[in-house]
Amino acid sequence: MTVTSMTGFARHEGRNDACTWTWEIKSVNGKGRDARCRLPIGFESLETKIRDLIAAKFRRGNFSVNLTLQWTQSITGYRINADLLEQIVALMPEIEKRMPEVGPPRIDGLLNLRGVVEPVEDRKTAESFEGLEESLLDDLDVTLNAL
């Protein structure tokens, strides 16, 4: 049975050997169906599957889906995402033309941009990520049922 519309909230927590996670879903009535997802870096590929699961259970509503993930394994260091940093630096001349009153960027500001500095963790092998994705989606289904 498909629910036609709903306003609500659901939260579900899960874990495995490598991490713990929490799904939070908020929904409000709406004429159409829309889902906004906030996912950790590296898990953007789940968005399509999240939308499909929502579509299978709800015909209407605006959904806000949030996944938080905490790794239980320790961080072994940090790395700079050079590709992202180069893209940002390449945009700087255009930004300076549009906003000449803003001074040149400082290194601390560039390093504070999301995704420029990334933790390095021994956590992602193809098998562990695939198993984690399956567990996350199973728990998302439980969360949607609770909604």
The first five atom37 places (N, CA, C, CB, O) and aatype in JSON, in Angstrom:
{
  "aatype": [12, 16, 19, 16, 15, 12, 16, 7, 13, 0, 1, 8, 6, 7, 1, 2, 3, 0, 4, 16, 17, 16, 17, 6, 9, 11, 15, 19, 2, 7, 11, 7, 1, 3, 0, 1, 4, 1, 10, 14, 9, 7, 13, 6, 15, 10, 6, 16, 11, 9, 1, 3, 10, 9, 0, 0, 11, 13, 1, 1, 7, 2, 13, 15, 19, 2, 10, 16, 10, 5, 17, 16, 5, 15, 9, 16, 7, 18, 1, 9, 2, 0, 3, 10, 10, 6, 5, 9, 19, 0, 10, 12, 14, 6, 9, 6, 11, 1, 12, 14, 6, 19, 7, 14, 14, 1, 9, 3, 7, 10, 10, 2, 10, 1, 7, 19, 19, 6, 14, 19, 6, 3, 1, 11, 16, 0, 6, 15, 13, 6, 7, 10, 6, 6, 15, 10, 10, 3, 3, 10, 3, 19, 16, 10, 2, 0, 10],
  "atom_mask": [
    [1, 1, 1, 1, 1],
    [1, 1, 1, 1, 1],
    [1, 1, 1, 1, 1],
    [1, 1, 1, 1, 1],
    [1, 1, 1, 1, 1],
    [1, 1, 1, 1, 1],
    [1, 1, 1, 1, 1],
    [1, 1, 1, 0, 1],
    [1, 1, 1, 1, 1],
    [1, 1, 1, 1, 1],
    [1, 1, 1, 1, 1],
    [1, 1, 1, 1, 1],
    [1, 1, 1, 1, 1],
    [1, 1, 1, 0, 1],
    [1, 1, 1, 1, 1],
    [1, 1, 1, 1, 1],
    [1, 1, 1, 1, 1],
    [1, 1, 1, 1, 1],
    [1, 1, 1, 1, 1],
    [1, 1, 1, 1, 1],
    [1, 1, 1, 1, 1],
    [1, 1, 1, 1, 1],
    [1, 1, 1, 1, 1],
    [1, 1, 1, 1, 1],
    [1, 1, 1, 1, 1],
    [1, 1, 1, 1, 1],
    [1, 1, 1, 1, 1],
    [1, 1, 1, 1, 1],
    [1, 1, 1, 1, 1],
    [1, 1, 1, 0, 1],
    [1, 1, 1, 1, 1],
    [1, 1, 1, 0, 1],
    [1, 1, 1, 1, 1],
    [1, 1, 1, 1, 1],
    [1, 1, 1, 1, 1],
    [1, 1, 1, 1, 1],
    [1, 1, 1, 1, 1],
    [1, 1, 1, 1, 1],
    [1, 1, 1, 1, 1],
    [1, 1, 1, 1, 1],
    [1, 1, 1, 1, 1],
    [1, 1, 1, 0, 1],
    [1, 1, 1, 1, 1],
    [1, 1, 1, 1, 1],
    [1, 1, 1, 1, 1],
    [1, 1, 1, 1, 1],
    [1, 1, 1, 1, 1],
    [1, 1, 1, 1, 1],
    [1, 1, 1, 1, 1],
    [1, 1, 1, 1, 1],
    [1, 1, 1, 1, 1],
    [1, 1, 1, 1, 1],
    [1, 1, 1, 1, 1],
    [1, 1, 1, 1, 1],
    [1, 1, 1, 1, 1],
    [1, 1, 1, 1, 1],
    [1, 1, 1, 1, 1],
    [1, 1, 1, 1, 1],
    [1, 1, 1, 1, 1],
    [1, 1, 1, 1, 1],
    [1, 1, 1, 0, 1],
    [1, 1, 1, 1, 1],
    [1, 1, 1, 1, 1],
    [1, 1, 1, 1, 1],
    [1, 1, 1, 1, 1],
    [1, 1, 1, 1, 1],
    [1, 1, 1, 1, 1],
    [1, 1, 1, 1, 1],
    [1, 1, 1, 1, 1],
    [1, 1, 1, 1, 1],
    [1, 1, 1, 1, 1],
    [1, 1, 1, 1, 1],
    [1, 1, 1, 1, 1],
    [1, 1, 1, 1, 1],
    [1, 1, 1, 1, 1],
    [1, 1, 1, 1, 1],
    [1, 1, 1, 0, 1],
    [1, 1, 1, 1, 1],
    [1, 1, 1, 1, 1],
    [1, 1, 1, 1, 1],
    [1, 1, 1, 1, 1],
    [1, 1, 1, 1, 1],
    [1, 1, 1, 1, 1],
    [1, 1, 1, 1, 1],
    [1, 1, 1, 1, 1],
    [1, 1, 1, 1, 1],
    [1, 1, 1, 1, 1],
    [1, 1, 1, 1, 1],
    [1, 1, 1, 1, 1],
    [1, 1, 1, 1, 1],
    [1, 1, 1, 1, 1],
    [1, 1, 1, 1, 1],
    [1, 1, 1, 1, 1],
    [1, 1, 1, 1, 1],
    [1, 1, 1, 1, 1],
    [1, 1, 1, 1, 1],
    [1, 1, 1, 1, 1],
    [1, 1, 1, 1, 1],
    [1, 1, 1, 1, 1],
    [1, 1, 1, 1, 1],
    [1, 1, 1, 1, 1],
    [1, 1, 1, 1, 1],
    [1, 1, 1, 0, 1],
    [1, 1, 1, 1, 1],
    [1, 1, 1, 1, 1],
    [1, 1, 1, 1, 1],
    [1, 1, 1, 1, 1],
    [1, 1, 1, 1, 1],
    [1, 1, 1, 0, 1],
    [1, 1, 1, 1, 1],
    [1, 1, 1, 1, 1],
    [1, 1, 1, 1, 1],
    [1, 1, 1, 1, 1],
    [1, 1, 1, 1, 1],
    [1, 1, 1, 0, 1],
    [1, 1, 1, 1, 1],
    [1, 1, 1, 1, 1],
    [1, 1, 1, 1, 1],
    [1, 1, 1, 1, 1],
    [1, 1, 1, 1, 1],
    [1, 1, 1, 1, 1],
    [1, 1, 1, 1, 1],
    [1, 1, 1, 1, 1],
    [1, 1, 1, 1, 1],
    [1, 1, 1, 1, 1],
    [1, 1, 1, 1, 1],
    [1, 1, 1, 1, 1],
    [1, 1, 1, 1, 1],
    [1, 1, 1, 1, 1],
    [1, 1, 1, 1, 1],
    [1, 1, 1, 0, 1],
    [1, 1, 1, 1, 1],
    [1, 1, 1, 1, 1],
    [1, 1, 1, 1, 1],
    [1, 1, 1, 1, 1],
    [1, 1, 1, 1, 1],
    [1, 1, 1, 1, 1],
    [1, 1, 1, 1, 1],
    [1, 1, 1, 1, 1],
    [1, 1, 1, 1, 1],
    [1, 1, 1, 1, 1],
    [1, 1, 1, 1, 1],
    [1, 1, 1, 1, 1],
    [1, 1, 1, 1, 1],
    [1, 1, 1, 1, 1],
    [1, 1, 1, 1, 1],
    [1, 1, 1, 1, 1]
  ],
  "atom_positions": [
    [[0.84, -1.18, 0.0], [0.0, 0.0, 0.0], [0.88, 1.23, 0.0], [-0.95, 0.0, 1.21], [1.84, 1.31, 0.76]],
    [[0.56, 2.19, -0.84], [1.31, 3.43, -0.91], [0.59, 4.5, -0.11], [1.5, 3.87, -2.36], [-0.61, 4.7, -0.25]],
    [[1.35, 5.18, 0.74], [0.8, 6.28, 1.53], [0.69, 7.48, 0.61], [1.69, 6.59, 2.79], [1.62, 7.76, -0.15]],
    [[-0.42, 8.21, 0.67], [-0.6, 9.33, -0.24], [0.1, 10.6, 0.23], [-2.06, 9.61, -0.43], [0.58, 11.37, -0.6]],
    [[0.17, 10.83, 1.51], [0.81, 12.02, 2.01], [1.06, 11.86, 3.5], [-0.05, 13.27, 1.74], [0.35, 11.12, 4.18]],
    [[2.09, 12.54, 4.0], [2.41, 12.35, 5.4], [3.3, 13.48, 5.9], [3.09, 11.01, 5.6], [4.16, 13.98, 5.19]],
    [[3.07, 13.87, 7.14], [3.97, 14.75, 7.84], [4.51, 13.96, 9.02], [3.25, 16.08, 8.28], [3.74, 13.44, 9.82]],
    [[5.82, 13.88, 9.13], [6.36, 13.08, 10.22], [7.87, 13.14, 10.31], [0.0, 0.0, 0.0], [8.54, 13.88, 9.59]],
    [[8.37, 12.34, 11.23], [9.8, 12.27, 11.5], [10.14, 10.83, 11.89], [10.22, 13.28, 12.62], [9.37, 10.17, 12.59]],
    [[11.29, 10.36, 11.45], [11.77, 9.03, 11.86], [13.29, 9.07, 11.97], [11.31, 7.93, 10.85], [13.97, 9.79, 11.24]],
    [[13.78, 8.28, 12.91], [15.23, 8.19, 13.14], [15.57, 6.73, 13.42], [15.68, 9.12, 14.33], [14.85, 6.03, 14.13]],
    [[16.69, 6.29, 12.83], [17.12, 4.9, 13.07], [18.64, 4.87, 13.08], [16.55, 3.93, 11.97], [19.29, 5.51, 12.25]],
    [[19.2, 4.13, 14.01], [20.64, 4.0, 14.13], [21.07, 2.58, 13.79], [21.11, 4.38, 15.54], [20.36, 1.62, 14.06]],
    [[22.25, 2.47, 13.19], [22.8, 1.18, 12.86], [24.31, 1.17, 13.06], [0.0, 0.0, 0.0], [24.92, 2.21, 13.31]],
    [[24.9, -0.01, 12.96], [26.34, -0.12, 13.13], [26.87, -1.4, 12.51], [26.72, -0.07, 14.62], [26.13, -2.36, 12.29]],
    [[28.15, -1.38, 12.23], [28.88, -2.59, 11.87], [30.26, -2.48, 12.5], [28.96, -2.78, 10.31], [30.47, -1.63, 13.36]],
    [[31.2, -3.31, 12.1], [32.52, -3.3, 12.72], [33.3, -2.02, 12.44], [33.32, -4.48, 12.25], [34.14, -1.62, 13.24]],
    [[33.03, -1.37, 11.32], [33.82, -0.22, 10.91], [33.21, 1.13, 11.29], [34.01, -0.26, 9.44], [33.94, 2.11, 11.44]],
    [[31.88, 1.19, 11.46], [31.27, 2.5, 11.69], [29.89, 2.38, 12.31], [31.18, 3.27, 10.39], [29.31, 1.29, 12.41]],
    [[29.37, 3.53, 12.73], [27.99, 3.65, 13.18], [27.34, 4.71, 12.29], [27.89, 4.04, 14.73], [28.02, 5.58, 11.76]],
    [[26.01, 4.63, 12.15], [25.31, 5.59, 11.31], [23.94, 5.88, 11.88], [25.19, 5.07, 9.87], [23.38, 5.11, 12.66]],
    [[23.43, 7.03, 11.47], [22.08, 7.44, 11.86], [21.36, 8.0, 10.65], [22.13, 8.48, 13.01], [21.86, 8.9, 9.98]],
    [[20.19, 7.46, 10.39], [19.29, 8.01, 9.37], [18.25, 8.88, 10.08], [18.59, 6.87, 8.53], [17.68, 8.46, 11.09]],
    [[18.01, 10.06, 9.56], [16.91, 10.91, 10.02], [16.12, 11.36, 8.8], [17.44, 12.16, 10.84], [16.69, 11.82, 7.81]],
    [[14.81, 11.21, 8.89], [13.95, 11.6, 7.78], [12.83, 12.47, 8.33], [13.37, 10.35, 7.02], [12.17, 12.12, 9.3]],
    [[12.65, 13.62, 7.69], [11.54, 14.51, 8.02], [10.68, 14.62, 6.76], [12.05, 15.93, 8.51], [11.2, 14.69, 5.65]],
    [[9.38, 14.63, 6.95], [8.52, 14.78, 5.79], [7.41, 15.78, 6.12], [7.92, 13.42, 5.35], [6.95, 15.87, 7.26]],
    [[6.99, 16.5, 5.1], [5.84, 17.4, 5.21], [4.96, 17.18, 3.99], [6.28, 18.9, 5.32], [5.43, 16.72, 2.94]],
    [[3.7, 17.51, 4.12], [2.77, 17.35, 3.01], [3.21, 18.2, 1.83], [1.35, 17.74, 3.42], [3.78, 19.28, 1.99]],
    [[2.95, 17.7, 0.65], [3.26, 18.42, -0.57], [2.47, 17.83, -1.71], [0.0, 0.0, 0.0], [2.06, 16.67, -1.67]],
    [[2.26, 18.64, -2.74], [1.49, 18.15, -3.89], [2.28, 17.14, -4.71], [1.07, 19.32, -4.79], [1.71, 16.2, -5.26]],
    [[3.57, 17.34, -4.78], [4.41, 16.4, -5.53], [5.25, 15.59, -4.56], [0.0, 0.0, 0.0], [4.95, 15.51, -3.37]],
    [[6.28, 14.99, -5.09], [7.2, 14.23, -4.25], [8.6, 14.76, -4.51], [7.11, 12.68, -4.53], [9.07, 14.79, -5.65]],
    [[9.26, 15.19, -3.45], [10.6, 15.75, -3.57], [11.44, 15.23, -2.4], [10.57, 17.31, -3.59], [10.95, 15.14, -1.27]],
    [[12.68, 14.9, -2.68], [13.57, 14.43, -1.62], [14.87, 15.22, -1.68], [13.85, 12.9, -1.75], [15.49, 15.34, -2.74]],
    [[15.27, 15.75, -0.55], [16.56, 16.44, -0.42], [17.43, 15.59, 0.49], [16.4, 17.9, 0.14], [17.02, 15.21, 1.59]],
    [[18.62, 15.29, 0.03], [19.49, 14.37, 0.77], [20.76, 15.08, 1.22], [19.84, 13.15, -0.11], [21.4, 15.8, 0.46]],
    [[21.12, 14.85, 2.47], [22.41, 15.29, 3.01], [23.18, 14.02, 3.36], [22.24, 16.25, 4.28], [22.83, 13.3, 4.3]],
    [[24.23, 13.76, 2.58], [24.98, 12.53, 2.73], [26.45, 12.85, 2.97], [24.81, 11.64, 1.48], [26.94, 13.88, 2.52]],
    [[27.16, 11.96, 3.67], [28.59, 12.17, 3.87], [29.34, 12.13, 2.54], [29.16, 11.12, 4.83], [28.88, 11.52, 1.58]],
    [[30.47, 12.77, 2.51], [31.32, 12.75, 1.32], [31.67, 11.3, 1.0], [32.61, 13.61, 1.53], [32.06, 10.54, 1.88]],
    [[31.53, 10.95, -0.27], [31.82, 9.59, -0.71], [30.59, 8.71, -0.81], [0.0, 0.0, 0.0], [30.67, 7.59, -1.32]],
    [[29.45, 9.21, -0.33], [28.22, 8.41, -0.36], [27.14, 9.05, -1.24], [27.69, 8.23, 1.06], [25.96, 8.72, -1.11]],
    [[27.55, 9.95, -2.11], [26.61, 10.64, -2.99], [25.87, 9.67, -3.91], [27.33, 11.68, -3.8], [24.75, 9.96, -4.35]],
    [[26.48, 8.53, -4.21], [25.86, 7.56, -5.12], [24.59, 6.96, -4.53], [26.85, 6.45, -5.45], [23.8, 6.35, -5.26]],
    [[24.37, 7.11, -3.24], [23.16, 6.58, -2.6], [21.91, 7.41, -2.93], [23.35, 6.51, -1.09], [20.79, 6.93, -2.75]],
    [[22.09, 8.63, -3.39], [20.94, 9.52, -3.56], [19.87, 8.95, -4.49], [21.42, 10.85, -4.09], [18.69, 9.05, -4.19]],
    [[20.26, 8.37, -5.6], [19.29, 7.8, -6.53], [18.53, 6.65, -5.87], [20.0, 7.3, -7.8], [17.31, 6.54, -6.04]],
    [[19.22, 5.82, -5.14], [18.57, 4.69, -4.46], [17.63, 5.18, -3.36], [19.63, 3.74, -3.87], [16.58, 4.6, -3.13]],
    [[18.02, 6.26, -2.68], [17.15, 6.85, -1.65], [15.85, 7.34, -2.29], [17.87, 8.03, -0.92], [14.76, 7.07, -1.79]],
    [[15.98, 8.05, -3.4], [14.79, 8.57, -4.11], [13.89, 7.42, -4.57], [15.2, 9.43, -5.32], [12.67, 7.51, -4.49]],
    [[14.5, 6.34, -5.05], [13.72, 5.19, -5.5], [12.97, 4.54, -4.34], [14.63, 4.15, -6.17], [11.8, 4.17, -4.49]],
    [[13.62, 4.4, -3.18], [12.94, 3.82, -2.01], [11.78, 4.7, -1.55], [13.94, 3.62, -0.87], [10.73, 4.19, -1.17]],
    [[11.98, 6.01, -1.57], [10.91, 6.93, -1.18], [9.75, 6.81, -2.16], [11.43, 8.39, -1.12], [8.59, 6.76, -1.76]],
    [[10.06, 6.77, -3.46], [9.02, 6.67, -4.48], [8.21, 5.38, -4.35], [9.63, 6.76, -5.87], [7.03, 5.36, -4.67]],
    [[8.84, 4.32, -3.88], [8.14, 3.05, -3.72], [7.16, 3.07, -2.56], [9.14, 1.92, -3.52], [6.22, 2.27, -2.51]],
    [[7.37, 3.99, -1.62], [6.53, 4.01, -0.41], [5.58, 5.2, -0.33], [7.4, 4.0, 0.79], [4.56, 5.13, 0.37]],
    [[5.89, 6.29, -1.03], [5.1, 7.52, -0.9], [4.8, 8.1, -2.28], [5.82, 8.56, -0.03], [5.66, 8.11, -3.16]],
    [[3.57, 8.57, -2.44], [3.2, 9.24, -3.7], [3.43, 10.74, -3.61], [1.75, 8.96, -4.04], [3.69, 11.38, -4.63]],
    [[3.33, 11.3, -2.42], [3.43, 12.75, -2.24], [4.27, 13.06, -1.03], [2.04, 13.39, -2.11], [4.51, 12.21, -0.17]],
    [[4.72, 14.32, -0.98], [5.41, 14.81, 0.2], [6.79, 15.35, -0.13], [0.0, 0.0, 0.0], [7.39, 15.02, -1.16]],
    [[7.27, 16.19, 0.77], [8.62, 16.73, 0.68], [9.45, 16.08, 1.79], [8.64, 18.3, 0.8], [9.11, 16.17, 2.97]],
    [[10.53, 15.41, 1.39], [11.31, 14.62, 2.32], [12.71, 15.21, 2.48], [11.4, 13.17, 1.84], [13.36, 15.6, 1.5]],
    [[13.15, 15.27, 3.7], [14.51, 15.69, 4.01], [15.2, 14.48, 4.65], [14.54, 16.96, 4.98], [14.81, 14.03, 5.73]],
    [[16.2, 13.95, 3.96], [16.88, 12.73, 4.4], [18.31, 13.09, 4.78], [16.86, 11.63, 3.27], [19.05, 13.7, 4.01]],
    [[18.69, 12.7, 6.0], [20.03, 13.01, 6.5], [20.7, 11.72, 6.98], [19.96, 14.06, 7.64], [20.12, 10.96, 7.76]],
    [[21.92, 11.49, 6.5], [22.7, 10.35, 6.96], [23.97, 10.88, 7.61], [23.04, 9.38, 5.78], [24.73, 11.61, 6.99]],
    [[24.18, 10.51, 8.88], [25.45, 10.82, 9.54], [26.18, 9.5, 9.77], [25.22, 11.6, 10.89], [25.58, 8.48, 10.09]],
    [[27.48, 9.56, 9.61], [28.31, 8.36, 9.68], [29.51, 8.67, 10.55], [28.75, 7.89, 8.26], [30.15, 9.71, 10.39]],
    [[29.83, 7.77, 11.47], [31.03, 7.92, 12.3], [31.84, 6.64, 12.19], [30.67, 8.23, 13.79], [31.35, 5.55, 12.47]],
    [[33.07, 6.79, 11.79], [33.96, 5.64, 11.66], [34.53, 5.3, 13.02], [35.08, 5.92, 10.63], [34.96, 6.19, 13.75]],
    [[34.55, 4.04, 13.34], [35.12, 3.6, 14.61], [36.61, 3.34, 14.48], [34.41, 2.35, 15.11], [37.32, 3.24, 15.48]],
    [[37.08, 3.23, 13.25], [38.51, 3.07, 13.03], [39.18, 4.43, 13.11], [38.8, 2.4, 11.66], [38.57, 5.45, 12.78]],
    [[40.4, 4.44, 13.54], [41.07, 5.72, 13.74], [41.53, 6.32, 12.41], [42.27, 5.55, 14.67], [41.75, 5.63, 11.42]],
    [[41.65, 7.64, 12.44], [42.16, 8.36, 11.27], [43.67, 8.22, 11.26], [41.73, 9.87, 11.3], [44.33, 8.45, 12.28]],
    [[44.21, 7.85, 10.11], [45.66, 7.65, 10.03], [46.37, 8.88, 9.51], [45.97, 6.46, 9.15], [47.6, 8.89, 9.46]],
    [[45.65, 9.9, 9.12], [46.27, 11.13, 8.63], [45.28, 11.93, 7.8], [0.0, 0.0, 0.0], [44.09, 11.64, 7.78]],
    [[45.79, 12.93, 7.12], [44.97, 13.79, 6.27], [45.66, 13.95, 4.93], [44.73, 15.16, 6.94], [46.88, 13.81, 4.81]],
    [[44.86, 14.26, 3.92], [45.41, 14.55, 2.6], [44.66, 15.73, 2.03], [45.32, 13.31, 1.65], [43.51, 16.0, 2.4]],
    [[45.3, 16.43, 1.13], [44.67, 17.55, 0.44], [44.15, 17.04, -0.89], [45.66, 18.74, 0.24], [44.87, 16.4, -1.65]],
    [[42.87, 17.34, -1.16], [42.26, 16.98, -2.43], [42.74, 18.0, -3.46], [40.68, 16.94, -2.33], [42.12, 19.04, -3.66]],
    [[43.85, 17.68, -4.12], [44.51, 18.62, -5.03], [43.63, 18.99, -6.21], [45.81, 18.03, -5.53], [43.66, 20.13, -6.66]],
    [[42.85, 18.04, -6.72], [41.97, 18.34, -7.85], [40.96, 19.42, -7.49], [41.25, 17.07, -8.33], [40.76, 20.37, -8.25]],
    [[40.31, 19.27, -6.34], [39.33, 20.25, -5.9], [39.99, 21.61, -5.64], [38.61, 19.76, -4.64], [39.45, 22.64, -6.03]],
    [[41.14, 21.6, -5.0], [41.84, 22.84, -4.7], [42.22, 23.57, -6.0], [43.1, 22.57, -3.86], [42.11, 24.79, -6.07]],
    [[42.68, 22.82, -7.01], [43.03, 23.43, -8.3], [41.81, 24.04, -8.98], [43.66, 22.38, -9.23], [41.91, 25.11, -9.58]],
    [[40.66, 23.38, -8.88], [39.44, 23.93, -9.46], [39.07, 25.25, -8.79], [38.28, 22.94, -9.33], [38.69, 26.21, -9.46]],
    [[39.18, 25.29, -7.48], [38.85, 26.5, -6.74], [39.81, 27.62, -7.1], [38.88, 26.24, -5.21], [39.39, 28.75, -7.34]],
    [[41.1, 27.32, -7.13], [42.1, 28.34, -7.47], [41.88, 28.85, -8.89], [43.54, 27.76, -7.32], [42.07, 30.04, -9.15]],
    [[41.49, 27.98, -9.81], [41.24, 28.39, -11.19], [40.07, 29.36, -11.29], [40.98, 27.17, -12.07], [40.01, 30.17, -12.21]],
    [[39.13, 29.28, -10.35], [37.98, 30.18, -10.35], [38.28, 31.54, -9.73], [36.83, 29.54, -9.62], [37.5, 32.48, -9.88]],
    [[39.39, 31.66, -9.04], [39.69, 32.89, -8.3], [39.75, 34.15, -9.18], [41.0, 32.73, -7.6], [39.21, 35.17, -8.76]],
    [[40.36, 34.13, -10.37], [40.36, 35.36, -11.19], [38.94, 35.84, -11.51], [41.13, 35.12, -12.5], [38.67, 37.05, -11.49]],
    [[38.05, 34.92, -11.8], [36.66, 35.31, -12.09], [35.99, 35.9, -10.85], [35.87, 34.09, -12.6], [35.25, 36.89, -10.95]],
    [[36.24, 35.3, -9.71], [35.66, 35.81, -8.47], [36.21, 37.2, -8.15], [35.93, 34.85, -7.3], [35.46, 38.08, -7.73]],
    [[37.51, 37.4, -8.36], [38.13, 38.7, -8.1], [37.56, 39.78, -9.02], [39.64, 38.62, -8.28], [37.42, 40.93, -8.6]],
    [[37.22, 39.42, -10.28], [36.61, 40.39, -11.2], [35.23, 40.8, -10.71], [36.51, 39.82, -12.62], [34.87, 41.98, -10.77]],
    [[34.46, 39.84, -10.21], [33.1, 40.12, -9.75], [33.09, 40.86, -8.42], [32.32, 38.82, -9.62], [32.19, 41.67, -8.17]],
    [[34.06, 40.59, -7.58], [34.11, 41.19, -6.25], [35.51, 41.75, -5.97], [33.71, 40.16, -5.17], [36.26, 41.17, -5.19]],
    [[35.84, 42.88, -6.62], [37.2, 43.4, -6.46], [37.5, 43.89, -5.04], [37.42, 44.54, -7.43], [38.67, 43.99, -4.64]],
    [[36.47, 44.19, -4.28], [36.68, 44.68, -2.91], [37.14, 43.58, -1.95], [35.41, 45.31, -2.38], [37.64, 43.86, -0.86]],
    [[36.96, 42.33, -2.35], [37.37, 41.21, -1.52], [38.85, 40.94, -1.79], [36.5, 39.93, -1.79], [39.26, 40.85, -2.95]],
    [[39.63, 40.8, -0.76], [41.06, 40.57, -0.92], [41.35, 39.18, -1.46], [0.0, 0.0, 0.0], [40.45, 38.37, -1.64]],
    [[42.62, 38.91, -1.7], [42.99, 37.59, -2.21], [42.71, 36.53, -1.16], [44.48, 37.57, -2.61], [42.68, 36.82, 0.04]],
    [[42.51, 35.3, -1.6], [42.19, 34.24, -0.64], [43.41, 33.93, 0.23], [41.72, 32.96, -1.37], [44.56, 34.04, -0.19]],
    [[43.12, 33.54, 1.46], [44.17, 33.1, 2.37], [44.16, 31.59, 2.41], [43.99, 33.71, 3.8], [43.13, 30.95, 2.19]],
    [[45.3, 31.03, 2.69], [45.42, 29.57, 2.69], [44.49, 28.93, 3.72], [46.85, 29.16, 2.95], [43.94, 27.86, 3.46]],
    [[44.32, 29.56, 4.88], [43.44, 28.97, 5.89], [42.0, 28.95, 5.41], [43.55, 29.74, 7.2], [41.25, 28.02, 5.74]],
    [[41.6, 29.95, 4.64], [40.25, 29.96, 4.08], [40.06, 28.87, 3.04], [0.0, 0.0, 0.0], [39.01, 28.22, 3.01]],
    [[41.06, 28.66, 2.19], [40.97, 27.62, 1.17], [40.94, 26.23, 1.8], [42.15, 27.73, 0.2], [40.2, 25.36, 1.35]],
    [[41.74, 26.03, 2.83], [41.79, 24.71, 3.47], [40.54, 24.41, 4.27], [43.01, 24.61, 4.37], [40.25, 23.25, 4.55]],
    [[39.79, 25.44, 4.65], [38.54, 25.24, 5.39], [37.36, 24.91, 4.5], [38.23, 26.47, 6.2], [36.29, 24.55, 5.01]],
    [[37.51, 25.01, 3.19], [36.41, 24.67, 2.3], [36.16, 23.17, 2.35], [36.72, 25.12, 0.86], [37.1, 22.37, 2.37]],
    [[34.88, 22.81, 2.38], [34.51, 21.4, 2.5], [35.11, 20.56, 1.38], [32.99, 21.25, 2.51], [34.98, 20.89, 0.2]],
    [[35.78, 19.49, 1.77], [36.32, 18.55, 0.81], [37.76, 18.8, 0.41], [0.0, 0.0, 0.0], [38.37, 17.94, -0.23]],
    [[38.34, 19.96, 0.77], [39.72, 20.24, 0.39], [40.68, 19.42, 1.23], [40.04, 21.75, 0.54], [41.62, 18.82, 0.7]],
    [[40.47, 19.38, 2.54], [41.27, 18.53, 3.42], [40.4, 17.33, 3.8], [41.77, 19.32, 4.7], [39.3, 17.49, 4.33]],
    [[40.92, 16.14, 3.53], [40.16, 14.92, 3.78], [40.92, 14.01, 4.73], [39.85, 14.18, 2.46], [42.14, 13.89, 4.62]],
    [[40.21, 13.37, 5.66], [40.89, 12.39, 6.51], [41.24, 11.14, 5.7], [40.01, 12.01, 7.72], [40.5, 10.74, 4.8]],
    [[42.36, 10.54, 6.03], [42.77, 9.31, 5.38], [42.55, 8.19, 6.39], [44.28, 9.37, 4.9], [43.13, 8.18, 7.48]],
    [[41.69, 7.26, 6.02], [41.34, 6.17, 6.91], [41.46, 4.86, 6.16], [39.92, 6.35, 7.47], [41.18, 4.79, 4.97]],
    [[41.87, 3.83, 6.86], [41.91, 2.49, 6.26], [40.54, 1.88, 6.43], [43.03, 1.6, 6.92], [40.33, 1.07, 7.33]],
    [[39.6, 2.25, 5.57], [38.23, 1.8, 5.79], [37.53, 1.32, 4.54], [37.45, 2.88, 6.4], [36.59, 0.53, 4.65]],
    [[37.93, 1.76, 3.37], [37.15, 1.46, 2.18], [37.86, 0.47, 1.28], [36.85, 2.73, 1.42], [38.8, 0.81, 0.56]],
    [[37.4, -0.74, 1.32], [37.75, -1.69, 0.28], [36.46, -1.89, -0.51], [38.32, -3.06, 0.87], [35.39, -1.55, -0.02]],
    [[36.55, -2.43, -1.68], [35.35, -2.6, -2.5], [34.32, -3.46, -1.78], [35.71, -3.24, -3.85], [33.13, -3.16, -1.81]],
    [[34.78, -4.52, -1.12], [33.83, -5.42, -0.45], [33.19, -4.75, 0.76], [34.54, -6.71, -0.01], [31.98, -4.86, 0.97]],
    [[34.0, -4.04, 1.56], [33.43, -3.43, 2.76], [32.47, -2.3, 2.4], [34.55, -2.89, 3.66], [31.45, -2.13, 3.07]],
    [[32.77, -1.54, 1.35], [31.87, -0.46, 0.95], [30.56, -1.03, 0.43], [32.53, 0.41, -0.11], [29.49, -0.5, 0.74]],
    [[30.63, -2.1, -0.37], [29.42, -2.71, -0.9], [28.56, -3.26, 0.23], [29.77, -3.83, -1.9], [27.34, -3.08, 0.22]],
    [[29.16, -3.91, 1.19], [28.42, -4.43, 2.34], [27.85, -3.31, 3.17], [0.0, 0.0, 0.0], [26.73, -3.42, 3.68]],
    [[28.6, -2.21, 3.33], [28.12, -1.06, 4.09], [26.94, -0.42, 3.38], [29.26, -0.03, 4.3], [25.94, -0.07, 4.02]],
    [[27.04, -0.25, 2.07], [25.94, 0.35, 1.32], [24.66, -0.47, 1.48], [26.31, 0.48, -0.17], [23.58, 0.09, 1.65]],
    [[24.78, -1.78, 1.42], [23.62, -2.65, 1.58], [23.01, -2.49, 2.98], [24.0, -4.12, 1.34], [21.79, -2.42, 3.12]],
    [[23.85, -2.44, 3.99], [23.36, -2.25, 5.37], [22.69, -0.89, 5.53], [24.52, -2.38, 6.36], [21.65, -0.78, 6.18]],
    [[23.29, 0.14, 4.94], [22.71, 1.48, 5.03], [21.32, 1.52, 4.39], [23.63, 2.52, 4.36], [20.39, 2.09, 4.95]],
    [[21.19, 0.92, 3.21], [19.9, 0.92, 2.52], [18.86, 0.08, 3.25], [20.06, 0.4, 1.1], [17.68, 0.43, 3.26]],
    [[19.28, -1.02, 3.87], [18.35, -1.81, 4.67], [17.82, -0.99, 5.83], [19.03, -3.1, 5.2], [16.62, -1.01, 6.12]],
    [[18.71, -0.25, 6.49], [18.28, 0.58, 7.62], [17.46, 1.79, 7.15], [19.51, 1.06, 8.42], [16.59, 2.27, 7.87]],
    [[17.73, 2.28, 5.95], [16.91, 3.36, 5.4], [15.48, 2.85, 5.21], [17.5, 3.88, 4.05], [14.52, 3.57, 5.5]],
    [[15.33, 1.62, 4.73], [14.01, 1.04, 4.54], [13.27, 0.93, 5.88], [14.13, -0.36, 3.89], [12.07, 1.22, 5.96]],
    [[13.98, 0.53, 6.93], [13.39, 0.47, 8.27], [12.94, 1.87, 8.71], [14.4, -0.12, 9.29], [11.87, 2.03, 9.29]],
    [[13.76, 2.88, 8.43], [13.44, 4.26, 8.8], [12.22, 4.76, 8.05], [14.64, 5.18, 8.53], [11.35, 5.41, 8.63]],
    [[12.15, 4.46, 6.76], [11.0, 4.88, 5.96], [9.72, 4.2, 6.46], [11.22, 4.56, 4.48], [8.66, 4.83, 6.49]],
    [[9.81, 2.95, 6.86], [8.64, 2.26, 7.42], [8.2, 2.91, 8.74], [8.95, 0.77, 7.65], [7.01, 2.99, 9.02]],
    [[9.17, 3.37, 9.53], [8.83, 4.03, 10.79], [8.2, 5.39, 10.55], [10.07, 4.18, 11.66], [7.41, 5.87, 11.37]],
    [[8.54, 6.02, 9.44], [8.0, 7.34, 9.12], [6.5, 7.24, 8.92], [8.67, 7.92, 7.86], [5.85, 8.25, 8.64]]
  ]
}
